[in-house]
Amino acid sequence: MITVDSPAYPELRQLFGAYLNAEFAAQYGTVANALAAYRTETGPGHRAAARAELDRLTAAPGALIRLAADLTGLGCEVQLANAGEAWGLAATIRRALDA
């Protein structure tokens, strides 16, 4: 089992736990709507921190093959079928944080 240093990624844990949790589809309908709610309900400092954490997570050694597990380990409950979907979600999150 892959473990993620959760304390090193507090803003991603907040984003995933509050916006991309098991109920996100029922509450927001789509990942895009959940990320829009996050943008609306957080300040620029939180978004910058989440972006920095995501950059650090995706640049970590081994991230290419374990990103889906790392995202799940941080509380993301979006169903990711493969590594490509995990990287696609990371790109979607980046775009939302940068908007």
N, C-alpha and C positions, 0 to 999 in steps of 0.2 A: 504494500500500500504506500502510495506517495503522500507524504505529509507536507503541508505548506506552512511556513512560518507566519501564522495568522497575525500576530502583533505587528509584523512588518508591513501589513497592508490594511490598516484600519479603515481607510475610506472606501476601498473596494469591498470590504466586508459589509460596510454600511449600505453601499449601493446595491450589492447583491441581496443582502438580507431584507432590505426594505422595498426594493423595486423589482428585482428579478428572482423572487422567491417562488415557492410552489404555487402561490395564488396569483402570480403576476398576470397570467392570461385572463383569468376571471375579472381581475381588478382593472387591468389596463388594455387588454385585448391583444396587444402586440409588444414586442421588444421596443420598437420605436416609440410607442406611447409611454411605456414605462420609463424610458430614458428621457423623454420630454418632461415627464413629471419630476424626475430627478433634477433636471436642469432648472425647472421652475421653482422647486422647493429648496434648492441649495444655492449658496453663494459662490462667487468665482474662486475663492480660496479652496473650497471643498472640491470643486471641479478640477482645479489645477492639481490638487493633491491626488485625486483619483487618476488623472492622466499620468502623473509622474509614477505612481504605483503600477499602473498598467504597463507603462514603458519598461519599468524595472523588471516586472514579472515576465514579460515577453522576451526580454533580453537575457534572462537567466540561462545558465548552461542547461541544456536538455529541454528547454521550453518548446522546441519544435515538435517533440513527440509527446510531451506531457501537459500541454496547455489546458486541454479539456479537464483533466484530473485536478490541475491547480485551481481552475475557475470553480469547479465543484467543491473543492476543499475550502474555498473562501465563501461558500454559501450560494453560489449561482445555481439555480435550479432549472435553467433553460436546458431542454434536452439537446445534447450535442452528440450526433451520431459518429463523428470522426474528427480527426485533427483539423481538417479543412473547415468544418463548421465552427470549431473553437476559434480558429484564426479569423474567420469571417465575423464572428461575434465580437472579437477584440477590435477589429477594424470598425465595426458599427458603433461600438462604444466610443472609440477615439473620435469618430466623426461627430457624434452627439456631444462629446465634451468640448470639442473645438468650435462648435457652431456658435 
